[in-house]
Amino acid sequence: MRTPNRATFFFAPLSALLLALGGVLMLPAFSAPGAVAAPLPDASGQPCITEHGGDPKACNELVELEVQDVVPLVEAQTHAVVLTTKDKQVVLPVFVDEASAVSIAFRLAEREPPQPLAQDLLDDVVDQLGAKVTEVRIDDLRDNVYSGRVFLEQGAKKMTLEARPSDSIAMALTSHARIRVTRKVLTLAGISREEIESLQKGGPGVGGSGPGGLMEEPEVMPPPGMPAPGHPPIEMDTDALPLPPGHPPLGAPQGTGKKIDL
């Protein structure tokens, strides 16, 4: 699953998402404590790789997230699943396809789809095998692609499967499992409350939709001597203008006044 980097996110035409994020972050603050990072047990296969020169603990600390909404982005032809930290101070947008967005939206609304979806099949398989999803994790962000895992328990047996966040988030909502993300991912793709509010308070518009939009068309300047758009025309003394030889005098309209059938 691909996600734009921070620069692309802020300058792409995603005004609908920005408004939705503002609504999410404007919710009254809960009494829950701030986002708390927890140590990540060592896992084989290195699901998260620290960048060269980066904080080695960035992959070993986890922050719990909550699913707030699913926002359709018509201009970008995609959907964004909006996740927030417990204290609502940081938002992590996960861009998904339409099928995943529909599945997650039905689960958020606690409604059954008219026909079983692909994620419903995954849930049924897990249930029929006597297993349960205990945790969903977004481990890393490499080359604008999220990677993650699903943690399951089947009796005394514990299993870990690689999964796209778009699929695993839906499974977490079904089983009421917690969703956690590494601090590395939250640092790379998370958006703070301050960043969103600064863009909404008269800052540069996203995709040209807000005040001072970066995509606004530049004002067309008139040729030298011509009035600017919206200004009255310049009064000129046409009788004093020099005319080329053979040019009829200016003033009354020329012509014979004959009616022309079109």
N, C-alpha and C positions, 0 to 999 in steps of 0.2 A: 504494500500500500504506500503510495507516494504522498508526500506532504511538502508544500512549498517551504523553502527556508525563510528565515525571519524577514529578509529584505523583500523577497517575492510576496510574502503574506501581506505586508503593510501596503504595498503599492499595487497589488492586483485589485481587480474590481470586486471586492468582497465586502461591500458596504452593508449588505444584509447580515452577514455574520458579525460585523462590528457592532451593529445595533443590538443584535441578540446577546452578544457578550456583555454589552453595557447593561442590558436588562438583567442578566444573570448576576453581575457583580453589584447591582444596585439593590439586591435583596437585603433585607435586614440581617445584620450580623447575628450569628448564632452564638450560644455560649460555649460551643465546642472549642477546645484548645487549638492553637496554631498547627500548621502542618508539621508533623513529626517524622523525621527520617529514621528508618530502622535498618539494622545491618542485614545484608543479603547473604545467605549461606553460599558457600562455594558450590558451583555447578559445573559439570563437565561440558565441554564444548564452548565455553566462554560466550554465553549469550550476550554479554555486553563487553565491549572493548574500549578501554580508556584511550583517548586521543594522545598523541605524542606530546609530552609536556603538560598534559592535563592532570587534574586532581585524581589520584588513584582511587579515592573513596567515592568518586562520582558514580561508579557502577555498583558500589556495595551498599548504597543507601537507598531506601525506598520511601515513597510518599504515597499515601492512600488518596484515591480520587473518587468522585461521585459523578454519575451521568446526569446532566442537567437538561439537555435538549438535543434535538436533531434539527438543523437549520438547512433548508434547501438554498443553494446558491445558483440562481438561474443563469447569471452572467458567466459564471465560471463553469457551468454545466457539471456540478458536483454537489455533494452534501457534506456537511460538517457535523460530526458528533462532538458536542461541547461537554468536556469534562472539567471539573473544578476541584481544587484542593478543599479539604474540610472547612477551612476558614474563609473560603471564597476569595482568597487573595490572588490566586494564579489560575489561569484557564489554559487548558491544553486542547486545541482543536485537532480532531482526527478526521481526515477527509476520506470519505467512503463512497462506494458506488450506490446506485439507487436501491438495489435489492437489499443491501445491508442496512441502508438508512430506513427502509420500510420495516424491516424486521425489528430493528431497535426501537423505532417509533411505536410499534404495536406493543412492545413489552413495556415501554415507559407508560403508555396509556392503560396497561393491564387489560388489553383487548385481544381477542382471537382473530387472526386473519381469516378471510373467507376461504382461502386455500392454504394448505401447509406450505411453508417456505423452506428454503435450504437449511436455515438455522434450526428450524423446528425438527428436521430430520436428525441433525446432530444431537439435539436434546433428547430425542426419543432413543437414539442408539445408546447414549450414556445411561439413560434411565433403565432400558431393557437389560443392560449389562450389570445392573446393580451398582453403578458407580455414581459419584456426585462431584460436581465441580466445586472446589474449595477456594480457588484463587485464580485470578487472571492477572497477568503481568505484562507490561510494556517495557521490554528490556533495553532496546537500543534504537538509535536513529542513525542509519548509515546511508549516504548517497540519497537523502530525502526519502528513505524507505523505513517505516517502522517494522520492528521485529518483536515478537512476544511469545509467551507460552501460556498454556492452560495446565493447572494443577488439579489432578483428580484423585479421589480415594475410592477404592473398591474393597470394602471390608478392611482388612489389615494391610492391603496392598496400596501403595502410593505410586502414581504415574505422573509423568510430565510430558506434554506434547507441544511441539511448536505450532503456533497458530497466528493467523493475521489478527490484529486487534479488532478489525471490523467484525470478524466471526466470534472472537472470544468475548467481546463486550456483550454481545447478545446472549451468549451462554451464561455470563455472570449475572445478568439481569434475571434470567430464568431461575437460577439456583440461589439467588441472593448472595453470591460470592463477592468477596472484596476485590477491588481493582487497585493495583499498585503500579507505580512507575518509578524507574530509576531517576536519581537526581540529575544524571547526565541528560536524559531525554527532556526533563522538565526545564533544565537550563537552556537547551538548544531550541526547543519549540514552545515552551510555556510563555504566556503573555500575562503580565502583572496587571492589577487593577489600575495602577497609576498610568501605565502605558495606554490603556483603553480610554480612561477618562481624559487624558491629555489630547487624544485624537478627537474626542467628542466636543471639547470645549474650544471651538473655533480653530482647531489645528488644521493641518492639511487634510483635505477630503480624500477618501479612499476611492480610487477609480474615477475621480472627478465628480463624485456625488455630493461631497460636503463643501463647506465654504473654503475657498482657496484650493479647490481640487487640483491635483497634479496633472489631471488629464484635460483640464479646461483648454478650449481652443484659444489661441492667442488673438487679441483684438486686431482686427484688420485696419491698418492705418491708411487713410486716404492719400491720394497723390498730393504733392506739394501744391498749395493754393486752393485745394478743394476742402469744403466743410467736412468735419467729422460726422459720422452717423449720429442722428438725433439732434443735430444743430441746424439752425435756419440757414438757408442758402445765402451766399455772399451777394450783396447788392452790387451790381456793376452798371456802369454807364455804357450801354451797348452802342450809343450813337458816336461815342468817341473812339470806338475800336477801329483800328485800321483794317480795311478789307482788301483781299487780293483783287487784281484786275478781273473784271467780268462777273464778280460776285454780286448778287442782288442785294439791295439794302435790307438791313434788319428791321424788324417791326412787325407789320401785319403779315399774317400767314400767306404764303404764295399758293397759287392754284386757281383754277377756273370755277371751282365750286360745282362741278358736274357730279351727278349721282352715279355711283358705280354699283352695279349688281354683282354680288359675290355669290 
